[in-house]
Amino acid sequence: MVYYEQYFDIGEAIAREKQIKAGSRQKKIDLINSFNREWRDLFDQL
């Protein structure tokens, strides 16, 4: 896992997931790069 967002409200989380999925591949790459430029595995940080 190289990117994640935390939400307390499931409705907000689902809406955000749909928003991200609707974006272009480049927008997704840019989002990951803004959060985790090295693309490190973030699973252990959860």
C-alpha positions in Angstrom: 0.0 0.0 0.0 1.5 3.3 -1.0 -1.4 5.7 -0.3 -4.3 5.9 2.2 -6.7 8.3 3.7 -8.6 7.8 7.0 -12.2 8.7 7.5 -14.5 8.3 10.5 -17.6 8.4 8.4 -18.1 5.6 5.9 -20.2 7.8 3.6 -17.3 10.2 3.2 -14.8 7.4 2.6 -16.9 5.9 -0.1 -17.5 9.3 -1.8 -13.7 10.0 -1.7 -13.0 6.5 -3.1 -15.3 7.1 -6.0 -13.8 10.5 -6.6 -10.3 9.0 -6.8 -11.4 6.2 -9.0 -13.0 8.6 -11.5 -9.7 10.5 -11.9 -7.1 9.9 -14.5 -4.1 7.6 -13.9 -1.9 10.6 -13.9 -4.0 12.3 -11.2 -3.7 9.2 -9.1 0.1 9.1 -9.6 0.3 12.8 -8.6 -1.8 12.1 -5.5 0.6 9.3 -4.4 3.7 11.4 -5.2 2.3 14.3 -3.0 1.8 11.9 -0.1 4.6 9.3 -0.6 7.2 10.4 -3.1 9.4 7.3 -2.6 6.4 4.9 -3.0 7.3 3.2 0.3 5.0 0.4 1.6 2.9 2.2 4.2 1.1 -0.9 5.6 3.0 -1.0 8.8 2.1 2.7 9.6 -1.6 2.0 9.9 
